[in-house]
């Protein structure tokens, strides 16, 4: 995993602002159920020296328009 050299100004998957981006050339896990910093991660296809990769755009709760205190496992 690393940060691409030339990230776009907005997320190419949804068009919203994002806080950070990471490029992955191998497998990875994304679990945001209990994440207090990020609410959403958009995945966008990329290449790394011609090999397949995935860019992950990390959106904060504010950028995703949600409340950080909201919990999905509450009844």
N, C-alpha and C positions, 0 to 999 in steps of 0.2 A: 504494500500500500504506500502511495506517496501522493503529493499534491501536484497536479498538472502545472506545467510552466505557463500556460496561457488560458486560464479559466475565463469563461464568458461572464459578462456583467450580471446576467439573470439566468436562472435555471432553464436549460433548454427543454426540459420535460414539461414544466408547468408555466414558465414565464414569470414566476414570483422571485423576489429577492431571496438570497440564501446566505448563511453565515460562513460555511466552509464547503470545500469539495475535496474528495479523495478518489484516487484512481486505483482500481484493484485488478490484478492480472490473474489472480487465483481465486479460490473459494473464499466465502466470508458469510457471516451471520449478521442479520439486522433485527434487533429486538428493541422496540420503542415503547413497550407497554408501561414501563416504570422509569422512563428517561425524563429527568427534570429539565434537561437543557434543550433537547430536540424533540419536536412533535412529529416531524415527517422527514423522510429521506426519499428523494426521487432518484431513480436509477436510469442512466442514459448510456447507450452503447458508445464505445470508444475503441481506439486501437493504441497499442504501445509498440512502436517500432514494427508495425505491420501485424502484430499479434492481437487477438481479441482482448478487450478489457471492458470494464464497467466503471463509469464515473458515478459517484454517489454525492448528491447535493443535499446538504444538511440544513433543514429549515427549523428555526426556533419556534416556540409556541406562538410568539407574537407575529412572526412572519407567516405562520400557518393560520393565524386568526383564531387561536384556541387559548383556553385558560390552562396554565401550567399546573394548577391545583386539581384539575379534573382527573378523576381516576375511573378507568373503565371496568375495574373489577368490583366496584361498589354496587350494591343492590339498591 
